[in-house]
Amino acid sequence: MSIMFNNQLRQILLLGLIILLGGMLVSELYIFLPGFLGGVTLYILLLKWSISI
């Protein structure tokens, strides 16, 4: 039972760390988010033409 609790606690802490780092990354790079979304949109819209060439 103690080993299972340790594994579960380790997984919860790792998930919390990943969420915390992801939140910090989004908050620090918030200025670049519109440009990234615009680039993804253009990529999706022009994908058909770039494959046919």
PDB file of N, CA, C, O and CB in Angstrom:
ATOM      1  N   MET A   1       0.822  -1.187   0.000  1.00  0.00           N
ATOM      2  CA  MET A   1       0.000   0.000   0.000  1.00  0.00           C
ATOM      3  C   MET A   1       0.871   1.258   0.000  1.00  0.00           C
ATOM      4  O   MET A   1       0.521   2.251  -0.637  1.00  0.00           O
ATOM      5  CB  MET A   1      -0.938  -0.006   1.205  1.00  0.00           C
ATOM      6  N   SER A   2       1.991   1.223   0.702  1.00  0.00           N
ATOM      7  CA  SER A   2       2.872   2.380   0.772  1.00  0.00           C
ATOM      8  C   SER A   2       3.524   2.665  -0.580  1.00  0.00           C
ATOM      9  O   SER A   2       3.701   3.826  -0.949  1.00  0.00           O
ATOM     10  CB  SER A   2       3.944   2.163   1.835  1.00  0.00           C
ATOM     11  N   ILE A   3       3.881   1.616  -1.319  1.00  0.00           N
ATOM     12  CA  ILE A   3       4.501   1.799  -2.630  1.00  0.00           C
ATOM     13  C   ILE A   3       3.501   2.416  -3.594  1.00  0.00           C
ATOM     14  O   ILE A   3       3.857   3.297  -4.378  1.00  0.00           O
ATOM     15  CB  ILE A   3       5.024   0.457  -3.182  1.00  0.00           C
ATOM     16  N   MET A   4       2.241   1.959  -3.545  1.00  0.00           N
ATOM     17  CA  MET A   4       1.224   2.506  -4.432  1.00  0.00           C
ATOM     18  C   MET A   4       0.976   3.983  -4.114  1.00  0.00           C
ATOM     19  O   MET A   4       0.785   4.790  -5.024  1.00  0.00           O
ATOM     20  CB  MET A   4      -0.084   1.702  -4.312  1.00  0.00           C
ATOM     21  N   PHE A   5       0.979   4.336  -2.836  1.00  0.00           N
ATOM     22  CA  PHE A   5       0.784   5.729  -2.443  1.00  0.00           C
ATOM     23  C   PHE A   5       1.940   6.587  -2.931  1.00  0.00           C
ATOM     24  O   PHE A   5       1.726   7.711  -3.384  1.00  0.00           O
ATOM     25  CB  PHE A   5       0.642   5.847  -0.919  1.00  0.00           C
ATOM     26  N   ASN A   6       3.164   6.072  -2.847  1.00  0.00           N
ATOM     27  CA  ASN A   6       4.326   6.816  -3.331  1.00  0.00           C
ATOM     28  C   ASN A   6       4.240   7.053  -4.831  1.00  0.00           C
ATOM     29  O   ASN A   6       4.524   8.155  -5.299  1.00  0.00           O
ATOM     30  CB  ASN A   6       5.615   6.072  -2.992  1.00  0.00           C
ATOM     31  N   ASN A   7       3.849   6.026  -5.595  1.00  0.00           N
ATOM     32  CA  ASN A   7       3.732   6.178  -7.040  1.00  0.00           C
ATOM     33  C   ASN A   7       2.633   7.174  -7.401  1.00  0.00           C
ATOM     34  O   ASN A   7       2.807   7.997  -8.300  1.00  0.00           O
ATOM     35  CB  ASN A   7       3.451   4.824  -7.695  1.00  0.00           C
ATOM     36  N   GLN A   8       1.510   7.100  -6.703  1.00  0.00           N
ATOM     37  CA  GLN A   8       0.410   8.019  -6.976  1.00  0.00           C
ATOM     38  C   GLN A   8       0.803   9.439  -6.613  1.00  0.00           C
ATOM     39  O   GLN A   8       0.485  10.370  -7.353  1.00  0.00           O
ATOM     40  CB  GLN A   8      -0.847   7.602  -6.206  1.00  0.00           C
ATOM     41  N   LEU A   9       1.477   9.625  -5.506  1.00  0.00           N
ATOM     42  CA  LEU A   9       1.927  10.952  -5.093  1.00  0.00           C
ATOM     43  C   LEU A   9       2.944  11.502  -6.084  1.00  0.00           C
ATOM     44  O   LEU A   9       2.905  12.688  -6.413  1.00  0.00           O
ATOM     45  CB  LEU A   9       2.532  10.903  -3.681  1.00  0.00           C
ATOM     46  N   ARG A  10       3.846  10.665  -6.560  1.00  0.00           N
ATOM     47  CA  ARG A  10       4.842  11.087  -7.538  1.00  0.00           C
ATOM     48  C   ARG A  10       4.174  11.509  -8.845  1.00  0.00           C
ATOM     49  O   ARG A  10       4.584  12.495  -9.457  1.00  0.00           O
ATOM     50  CB  ARG A  10       5.850   9.959  -7.796  1.00  0.00           C
ATOM     51  N   GLN A  11       3.157  10.776  -9.274  1.00  0.00           N
ATOM     52  CA  GLN A  11       2.453  11.121 -10.504  1.00  0.00           C
ATOM     53  C   GLN A  11       1.690  12.444 -10.353  1.00  0.00           C
ATOM     54  O   GLN A  11       1.664  13.248 -11.284  1.00  0.00           O
ATOM     55  CB  GLN A  11       1.487   9.992 -10.895  1.00  0.00           C
ATOM     56  N   ILE A  12       1.080  12.670  -9.208  1.00  0.00           N
ATOM     57  CA  ILE A  12       0.350  13.913  -8.965  1.00  0.00           C
ATOM     58  C   ILE A  12       1.315  15.095  -8.937  1.00  0.00           C
ATOM     59  O   ILE A  12       1.025  16.145  -9.511  1.00  0.00           O
ATOM     60  CB  ILE A  12      -0.439  13.832  -7.640  1.00  0.00           C
ATOM     61  N   LEU A  13       2.454  14.930  -8.277  1.00  0.00           N
ATOM     62  CA  LEU A  13       3.444  16.008  -8.235  1.00  0.00           C
ATOM     63  C   LEU A  13       4.010  16.303  -9.619  1.00  0.00           C
ATOM     64  O   LEU A  13       4.217  17.467  -9.961  1.00  0.00           O
ATOM     65  CB  LEU A  13       4.577  15.649  -7.278  1.00  0.00           C
ATOM     66  N   LEU A  14       4.263  15.276 -10.416  1.00  0.00           N
ATOM     67  CA  LEU A  14       4.782  15.470 -11.762  1.00  0.00           C
ATOM     68  C   LEU A  14       3.746  16.170 -12.641  1.00  0.00           C
ATOM     69  O   LEU A  14       4.092  17.064 -13.413  1.00  0.00           O
ATOM     70  CB  LEU A  14       5.188  14.124 -12.380  1.00  0.00           C
ATOM     71  N   LEU A  15       2.495  15.774 -12.528  1.00  0.00           N
ATOM     72  CA  LEU A  15       1.427  16.428 -13.287  1.00  0.00           C
ATOM     73  C   LEU A  15       1.277  17.890 -12.877  1.00  0.00           C
ATOM     74  O   LEU A  15       1.089  18.758 -13.729  1.00  0.00           O
ATOM     75  CB  LEU A  15       0.098  15.687 -13.087  1.00  0.00           C
ATOM     76  N   GLY A  16       1.359  18.163 -11.591  1.00  0.00           N
ATOM     77  CA  GLY A  16       1.300  19.545 -11.114  1.00  0.00           C
ATOM     78  C   GLY A  16       2.472  20.375 -11.622  1.00  0.00           C
ATOM     79  O   GLY A  16       2.299  21.540 -11.979  1.00  0.00           O
ATOM     80  N   LEU A  17       3.659  19.785 -11.656  1.00  0.00           N
ATOM     81  CA  LEU A  17       4.837  20.481 -12.171  1.00  0.00           C
ATOM     82  C   LEU A  17       4.690  20.779 -13.653  1.00  0.00           C
ATOM     83  O   LEU A  17       5.046  21.870 -14.097  1.00  0.00           O
ATOM     84  CB  LEU A  17       6.098  19.653 -11.926  1.00  0.00           C
ATOM     85  N   ILE A  18       4.175  19.837 -14.426  1.00  0.00           N
ATOM     86  CA  ILE A  18       3.971  20.044 -15.863  1.00  0.00           C
ATOM     87  C   ILE A  18       2.946  21.155 -16.094  1.00  0.00           C
ATOM     88  O   ILE A  18       3.145  22.004 -16.962  1.00  0.00           O
ATOM     89  CB  ILE A  18       3.507  18.730 -16.547  1.00  0.00           C
ATOM     90  N   ILE A  19       1.859  21.158 -15.330  1.00  0.00           N
ATOM     91  CA  ILE A  19       0.837  22.197 -15.471  1.00  0.00           C
ATOM     92  C   ILE A  19       1.405  23.559 -15.072  1.00  0.00           C
ATOM     93  O   ILE A  19       1.122  24.561 -15.730  1.00  0.00           O
ATOM     94  CB  ILE A  19      -0.404  21.861 -14.611  1.00  0.00           C
ATOM     95  N   LEU A  20       2.193  23.606 -14.016  1.00  0.00           N
ATOM     96  CA  LEU A  20       2.802  24.857 -13.576  1.00  0.00           C
ATOM     97  C   LEU A  20       3.764  25.400 -14.632  1.00  0.00           C
ATOM     98  O   LEU A  20       3.730  26.591 -14.942  1.00  0.00           O
ATOM     99  CB  LEU A  20       3.537  24.654 -12.248  1.00  0.00           C
ATOM    100  N   LEU A  21       4.617  24.544 -15.184  1.00  0.00           N
ATOM    101  CA  LEU A  21       5.552  24.989 -16.216  1.00  0.00           C
ATOM    102  C   LEU A  21       4.818  25.413 -17.485  1.00  0.00           C
ATOM    103  O   LEU A  21       5.218  26.380 -18.133  1.00  0.00           O
ATOM    104  CB  LEU A  21       6.553  23.879 -16.538  1.00  0.00           C
ATOM    105  N   GLY A  22       3.754  24.706 -17.845  1.00  0.00           N
ATOM    106  CA  GLY A  22       2.960  25.090 -19.010  1.00  0.00           C
ATOM    107  C   GLY A  22       2.292  26.434 -18.811  1.00  0.00           C
ATOM    108  O   GLY A  22       2.244  27.247 -19.735  1.00  0.00           O
ATOM    109  N   GLY A  23       1.780  26.677 -17.627  1.00  0.00           N
ATOM    110  CA  GLY A  23       1.168  27.970 -17.321  1.00  0.00           C
ATOM    111  C   GLY A  23       2.176  29.102 -17.365  1.00  0.00           C
ATOM    112  O   GLY A  23       1.879  30.179 -17.881  1.00  0.00           O
ATOM    113  N   MET A  24       3.368  28.867 -16.829  1.00  0.00           N
ATOM    114  CA  MET A  24       4.410  29.888 -16.882  1.00  0.00           C
ATOM    115  C   MET A  24       4.839  30.158 -18.321  1.00  0.00           C
ATOM    116  O   MET A  24       5.080  31.306 -18.692  1.00  0.00           O
ATOM    117  CB  MET A  24       5.619  29.461 -16.044  1.00  0.00           C
ATOM    118  N   LEU A  25       4.932  29.118 -19.119  1.00  0.00           N
ATOM    119  CA  LEU A  25       5.321  29.275 -20.516  1.00  0.00           C
ATOM    120  C   LEU A  25       4.293  30.096 -21.280  1.00  0.00           C
ATOM    121  O   LEU A  25       4.657  30.990 -22.045  1.00  0.00           O
ATOM    122  CB  LEU A  25       5.499  27.910 -21.177  1.00  0.00           C
ATOM    123  N   VAL A  26       3.020  29.803 -21.081  1.00  0.00           N
ATOM    124  CA  VAL A  26       1.957  30.549 -21.761  1.00  0.00           C
ATOM    125  C   VAL A  26       1.938  31.999 -21.284  1.00  0.00           C
ATOM    126  O   VAL A  26       1.765  32.909 -22.095  1.00  0.00           O
ATOM    127  CB  VAL A  26       0.581  29.886 -21.516  1.00  0.00           C
ATOM    128  N   SER A  27       2.112  32.227 -19.986  1.00  0.00           N
ATOM    129  CA  SER A  27       2.060  33.592 -19.475  1.00  0.00           C
ATOM    130  C   SER A  27       3.252  34.421 -19.949  1.00  0.00           C
ATOM    131  O   SER A  27       3.107  35.621 -20.180  1.00  0.00           O
ATOM    132  CB  SER A  27       2.009  33.578 -17.955  1.00  0.00           C
ATOM    133  N   GLU A  28       4.415  33.811 -20.097  1.00  0.00           N
ATOM    134  CA  GLU A  28       5.590  34.548 -20.544  1.00  0.00           C
ATOM    135  C   GLU A  28       5.592  34.774 -22.057  1.00  0.00           C
ATOM    136  O   GLU A  28       6.104  35.791 -22.524  1.00  0.00           O
ATOM    137  CB  GLU A  28       6.847  33.809 -20.135  1.00  0.00           C
ATOM    138  N   LEU A  29       5.031  33.849 -22.822  1.00  0.00           N
ATOM    139  CA  LEU A  29       5.047  33.953 -24.280  1.00  0.00           C
ATOM    140  C   LEU A  29       3.694  34.398 -24.833  1.00  0.00           C
ATOM    141  O   LEU A  29       3.390  34.157 -26.001  1.00  0.00           O
ATOM    142  CB  LEU A  29       5.442  32.616 -24.895  1.00  0.00           C
ATOM    143  N   TYR A  30       2.883  35.049 -23.995  1.00  0.00           N
ATOM    144  CA  TYR A  30       1.536  35.463 -24.388  1.00  0.00           C
ATOM    145  C   TYR A  30       1.564  36.440 -25.562  1.00  0.00           C
ATOM    146  O   TYR A  30       0.642  36.448 -26.377  1.00  0.00           O
ATOM    147  CB  TYR A  30       0.816  36.098 -23.203  1.00  0.00           C
ATOM    148  N   ILE A  31       2.603  37.258 -25.658  1.00  0.00           N
ATOM    149  CA  ILE A  31       2.714  38.244 -26.740  1.00  0.00           C
ATOM    150  C   ILE A  31       2.825  37.547 -28.096  1.00  0.00           C
ATOM    151  O   ILE A  31       2.324  38.061 -29.096  1.00  0.00           O
ATOM    152  CB  ILE A  31       3.936  39.163 -26.512  1.00  0.00           C
ATOM    153  N   PHE A  32       3.468  36.397 -28.138  1.00  0.00           N
ATOM    154  CA  PHE A  32       3.694  35.700 -29.400  1.00  0.00           C
ATOM    155  C   PHE A  32       2.540  34.791 -29.799  1.00  0.00           C
ATOM    156  O   PHE A  32       2.567  34.215 -30.887  1.00  0.00           O
ATOM    157  CB  PHE A  32       4.953  34.895 -29.314  1.00  0.00           C
ATOM    158  N   LEU A  33       1.534  34.648 -28.955  1.00  0.00           N
ATOM    159  CA  LEU A  33       0.427  33.734 -29.220  1.00  0.00           C
ATOM    160  C   LEU A  33      -0.369  34.098 -30.474  1.00  0.00           C
ATOM    161  O   LEU A  33      -0.668  33.189 -31.249  1.00  0.00           O
ATOM    162  CB  LEU A  33      -0.496  33.704 -28.034  1.00  0.00           C
ATOM    163  N   PRO A  34      -0.736  35.359 -30.736  1.00  0.00           N
ATOM    164  CA  PRO A  34      -1.471  35.668 -31.974  1.00  0.00           C
ATOM    165  C   PRO A  34      -0.672  35.342 -33.234  1.00  0.00           C
ATOM    166  O   PRO A  34      -1.234  34.856 -34.216  1.00  0.00           O
ATOM    167  CB  PRO A  34      -1.856  37.136 -31.992  1.00  0.00           C
ATOM    168  N   GLY A  35       0.622  35.603 -33.211  1.00  0.00           N
ATOM    169  CA  GLY A  35       1.456  35.273 -34.361  1.00  0.00           C
ATOM    170  C   GLY A  35       1.527  33.773 -34.599  1.00  0.00           C
ATOM    171  O   GLY A  35       1.484  33.319 -35.742  1.00  0.00           O
ATOM    172  N   PHE A  36       1.635  33.009 -33.528  1.00  0.00           N
ATOM    173  CA  PHE A  36       1.676  31.552 -33.652  1.00  0.00           C
ATOM    174  C   PHE A  36       0.362  31.022 -34.197  1.00  0.00           C
ATOM    175  O   PHE A  36       0.359  30.157 -35.073  1.00  0.00           O
ATOM    176  CB  PHE A  36       1.986  30.904 -32.300  1.00  0.00           C
ATOM    177  N   LEU A  37      -0.760  31.531 -33.687  1.00  0.00           N
ATOM    178  CA  LEU A  37      -2.060  31.072 -34.165  1.00  0.00           C
ATOM    179  C   LEU A  37      -2.283  31.474 -35.616  1.00  0.00           C
ATOM    180  O   LEU A  37      -2.886  30.721 -36.380  1.00  0.00           O
ATOM    181  CB  LEU A  37      -3.178  31.632 -33.288  1.00  0.00           C
ATOM    182  N   GLY A  38      -1.798  32.663 -36.006  1.00  0.00           N
ATOM    183  CA  GLY A  38      -1.893  33.081 -37.396  1.00  0.00           C
ATOM    184  C   GLY A  38      -1.061  32.189 -38.303  1.00  0.00           C
ATOM    185  O   GLY A  38      -1.492  31.842 -39.403  1.00  0.00           O
ATOM    186  N   GLY A  39       0.123  31.819 -37.851  1.00  0.00           N
ATOM    187  CA  GLY A  39       0.970  30.916 -38.625  1.00  0.00           C
ATOM    188  C   GLY A  39       0.338  29.544 -38.802  1.00  0.00           C
ATOM    189  O   GLY A  39       0.404  28.962 -39.884  1.00  0.00           O
ATOM    190  N   VAL A  40      -0.272  29.029 -37.749  1.00  0.00           N
ATOM    191  CA  VAL A  40      -0.955  27.732 -37.835  1.00  0.00           C
ATOM    192  C   VAL A  40      -2.137  27.819 -38.791  1.00  0.00           C
ATOM    193  O   VAL A  40      -2.384  26.898 -39.570  1.00  0.00           O
ATOM    194  CB  VAL A  40      -1.430  27.270 -36.440  1.00  0.00           C
ATOM    195  N   THR A  41      -2.866  28.929 -38.727  1.00  0.00           N
ATOM    196  CA  THR A  41      -4.011  29.117 -39.630  1.00  0.00           C
ATOM    197  C   THR A  41      -3.563  29.157 -41.085  1.00  0.00           C
ATOM    198  O   THR A  41      -4.165  28.500 -41.935  1.00  0.00           O
ATOM    199  CB  THR A  41      -4.765  30.408 -39.281  1.00  0.00           C
ATOM    200  N   LEU A  42      -2.510  29.924 -41.384  1.00  0.00           N
ATOM    201  CA  LEU A  42      -2.005  29.989 -42.755  1.00  0.00           C
ATOM    202  C   LEU A  42      -1.491  28.628 -43.218  1.00  0.00           C
ATOM    203  O   LEU A  42      -1.690  28.250 -44.373  1.00  0.00           O
ATOM    204  CB  LEU A  42      -0.891  31.036 -42.863  1.00  0.00           C
ATOM    205  N   TYR A  43      -0.836  27.897 -42.331  1.00  0.00           N
ATOM    206  CA  TYR A  43      -0.350  26.566 -42.678  1.00  0.00           C
ATOM    207  C   TYR A  43      -1.511  25.655 -43.067  1.00  0.00           C
ATOM    208  O   TYR A  43      -1.431  24.936 -44.064  1.00  0.00           O
ATOM    209  CB  TYR A  43       0.436  25.958 -41.506  1.00  0.00           C
ATOM    210  N   ILE A  44      -2.585  25.682 -42.287  1.00  0.00           N
ATOM    211  CA  ILE A  44      -3.741  24.828 -42.572  1.00  0.00           C
ATOM    212  C   ILE A  44      -4.410  25.241 -43.876  1.00  0.00           C
ATOM    213  O   ILE A  44      -4.801  24.388 -44.674  1.00  0.00           O
ATOM    214  CB  ILE A  44      -4.754  24.888 -41.417  1.00  0.00           C
ATOM    215  N   LEU A  45      -4.544  26.560 -44.096  1.00  0.00           N
ATOM    216  CA  LEU A  45      -5.209  27.026 -45.303  1.00  0.00           C
ATOM    217  C   LEU A  45      -4.397  26.744 -46.564  1.00  0.00           C
ATOM    218  O   LEU A  45      -4.982  26.463 -47.610  1.00  0.00           O
ATOM    219  CB  LEU A  45      -5.485  28.503 -45.196  1.00  0.00           C
ATOM    220  N   LEU A  46      -3.084  26.809 -46.498  1.00  0.00           N
ATOM    221  CA  LEU A  46      -2.237  26.644 -47.676  1.00  0.00           C
ATOM    222  C   LEU A  46      -1.676  25.227 -47.830  1.00  0.00           C
ATOM    223  O   LEU A  46      -0.894  24.962 -48.744  1.00  0.00           O
ATOM    224  CB  LEU A  46      -1.102  27.625 -47.617  1.00  0.00           C
ATOM    225  N   LEU A  47      -2.074  24.326 -46.944  1.00  0.00           N
ATOM    226  CA  LEU A  47      -1.538  22.966 -46.992  1.00  0.00           C
ATOM    227  C   LEU A  47      -1.904  22.254 -48.277  1.00  0.00           C
ATOM    228  O   LEU A  47      -1.087  21.517 -48.830  1.00  0.00           O
ATOM    229  CB  LEU A  47      -2.034  22.167 -45.812  1.00  0.00           C
ATOM    230  N   LYS A  48      -3.127  22.461 -48.766  1.00  0.00           N
ATOM    231  CA  LYS A  48      -3.580  21.782 -49.979  1.00  0.00           C
ATOM    232  C   LYS A  48      -2.711  22.174 -51.175  1.00  0.00           C
ATOM    233  O   LYS A  48      -2.353  21.319 -51.985  1.00  0.00           O
ATOM    234  CB  LYS A  48      -5.056  22.115 -50.262  1.00  0.00           C
ATOM    235  N   TRP A  49      -2.368  23.465 -51.291  1.00  0.00           N
ATOM    236  CA  TRP A  49      -1.574  23.920 -52.426  1.00  0.00           C
ATOM    237  C   TRP A  49      -0.107  23.498 -52.303  1.00  0.00           C
ATOM    238  O   TRP A  49       0.551  23.242 -53.311  1.00  0.00           O
ATOM    239  CB  TRP A  49      -1.670  25.435 -52.554  1.00  0.00           C
ATOM    240  N   SER A  50       0.404  23.426 -51.074  1.00  0.00           N
ATOM    241  CA  SER A  50       1.803  23.054 -50.936  1.00  0.00           C
ATOM    242  C   SER A  50       2.020  21.561 -51.200  1.00  0.00           C
ATOM    243  O   SER A  50       3.113  21.167 -51.606  1.00  0.00           O
ATOM    244  CB  SER A  50       2.302  23.417 -49.545  1.00  0.00           C
ATOM    245  N   ILE A  51       1.012  20.735 -50.981  1.00  0.00           N
ATOM    246  CA  ILE A  51       1.152  19.299 -51.267  1.00  0.00           C
ATOM    247  C   ILE A  51       1.080  19.043 -52.766  1.00  0.00           C
ATOM    248  O   ILE A  51       1.782  18.164 -53.267  1.00  0.00           O
ATOM    249  CB  ILE A  51       0.059  18.487 -50.537  1.00  0.00           C
ATOM    250  N   SER A  52       0.244  19.791 -53.503  1.00  0.00           N
ATOM    251  CA  SER A  52       0.053  19.529 -54.913  1.00  0.00           C
ATOM    252  C   SER A  52       1.226  20.004 -55.770  1.00  0.00           C
ATOM    253  O   SER A  52       1.334  19.604 -56.929  1.00  0.00           O
ATOM    254  CB  SER A  52      -1.211  20.183 -55.377  1.00  0.00           C
ATOM    255  N   ILE A  53       2.099  20.840 -55.231  1.00  0.00           N
ATOM    256  CA  ILE A  53       3.232  21.350 -56.018  1.00  0.00           C
ATOM    257  C   ILE A  53       4.344  20.329 -56.078  1.00  0.00           C
ATOM    258  O   ILE A  53       5.379  20.579 -56.696  1.00  0.00           O
ATOM    259  CB  ILE A  53       3.760  22.663 -55.429  1.00  0.00           C
TER     260      ILE A  53
END
